[in-house]
Amino acid sequence: MSDSTDPIVQIRLSDLLTLRAAVANPRSPPRVLALSAPAEPPLPSPAAEYLNTKAAAALLGVSPKCLETWRARGEGPPFAQLGRAVRYQAAALRAWAASKP
């Protein structure tokens, strides 16, 4: 028999002990283990703050081609370019859209 365990058959020792106690004494209610909440919520990834042209266009309600044209003319929202990749900050897009009549 191999030393590897089948993932379908794996069971925690605490679950096994609880089950064993419930079978031994069927009148007692099973113990409920309280799960503790994580101390801090996970931080959003920095990449989530930046949108590509397609996502930025969807946020603004315009076509990606419109954003590309604005970029070429220097008229559109602020953007960052890393090599060939163009990214827009979500907060900057919202501020730019709010400033437009």
C-alpha positions as CSV (number, residue, x, y, z in Angstrom):
1,M,0.0,0.0,0.0
2,S,1.4,3.5,-0.8
3,D,2.1,6.2,1.7
4,S,0.1,8.8,-0.2
5,T,-3.4,9.6,1.0
6,D,-6.5,9.9,-1.1
7,P,-7.7,13.5,-0.9
8,I,-11.4,12.3,-0.9
9,V,-10.8,10.2,2.2
10,Q,-8.8,12.8,4.2
11,I,-10.4,13.8,7.4
12,R,-9.2,16.1,10.2
13,L,-8.4,14.4,13.5
14,S,-10.7,16.8,15.4
15,D,-13.6,15.8,13.1
16,L,-12.8,12.1,13.7
17,L,-12.7,12.6,17.5
18,T,-16.0,14.5,17.4
19,L,-17.6,11.8,15.4
20,R,-16.2,9.1,17.7
21,A,-17.6,10.9,20.7
22,A,-21.0,11.3,19.1
23,V,-21.2,7.6,18.3
24,A,-20.2,6.7,21.8
25,N,-22.8,9.0,23.4
26,P,-25.6,9.6,21.0
27,R,-27.7,11.7,23.4
28,S,-25.1,14.5,23.8
29,P,-25.2,17.3,21.2
30,P,-22.1,17.5,19.0
31,R,-19.6,20.1,19.8
32,V,-19.5,23.1,17.5
33,L,-16.1,24.6,16.9
34,A,-16.1,28.4,16.5
35,L,-14.1,29.7,13.6
36,S,-12.2,32.9,14.4
37,A,-12.4,35.7,11.9
38,P,-9.1,36.9,10.3
39,A,-7.4,39.7,12.2
40,E,-7.3,42.1,9.3
41,P,-9.0,42.1,5.9
42,P,-6.7,41.3,3.0
43,L,-5.2,44.4,1.3
44,P,-6.3,44.9,-2.3
45,S,-3.6,44.3,-4.8
46,P,-2.0,47.4,-6.3
47,A,-2.9,46.0,-9.8
48,A,-6.6,46.3,-8.9
49,E,-6.2,50.1,-8.8
50,Y,-5.1,50.3,-12.4
51,L,-7.3,49.5,-15.5
52,N,-6.3,48.7,-19.0
53,T,-7.9,50.7,-21.9
54,K,-10.8,48.3,-22.4
55,A,-11.8,48.4,-18.7
56,A,-11.3,52.1,-18.4
57,A,-13.5,52.7,-21.5
58,A,-16.2,50.5,-19.9
59,L,-16.0,52.5,-16.7
60,L,-16.3,55.8,-18.6
61,G,-19.0,54.5,-21.0
62,V,-17.0,55.2,-24.1
63,S,-15.3,52.9,-26.7
64,P,-11.6,51.9,-26.3
65,K,-10.9,53.7,-29.6
66,C,-12.3,56.9,-28.1
67,L,-9.8,56.7,-25.3
68,E,-7.0,56.0,-27.7
69,T,-7.9,59.1,-29.8
70,W,-8.1,61.2,-26.6
71,R,-4.7,59.9,-25.6
72,A,-3.2,60.8,-29.0
73,R,-4.6,64.3,-28.8
74,G,-3.7,64.8,-25.1
75,E,-7.4,65.4,-24.2
76,G,-8.4,62.4,-22.2
77,P,-7.9,61.3,-18.6
78,P,-4.4,60.9,-17.2
79,F,-2.7,57.6,-17.9
80,A,0.6,55.8,-17.2
81,Q,2.5,54.0,-19.8
82,L,5.0,51.2,-19.0
83,G,6.6,50.1,-22.2
84,R,3.6,49.4,-24.5
85,A,1.2,48.9,-21.6
86,V,-1.2,51.8,-21.0
87,R,-3.0,51.9,-17.6
88,Y,-5.5,54.2,-16.0
89,Q,-5.9,54.7,-12.3
90,A,-9.5,54.1,-11.4
91,A,-9.7,57.0,-8.9
92,A,-8.2,59.4,-11.5
93,L,-10.8,58.2,-14.1
94,R,-13.6,58.9,-11.7
95,A,-12.2,62.4,-10.8
96,W,-11.7,63.2,-14.5
97,A,-15.2,62.1,-15.4
98,A,-16.6,64.2,-12.5
99,S,-14.8,67.3,-13.6
100,K,-16.4,67.1,-17.1
101,P,-19.7,68.9,-17.6
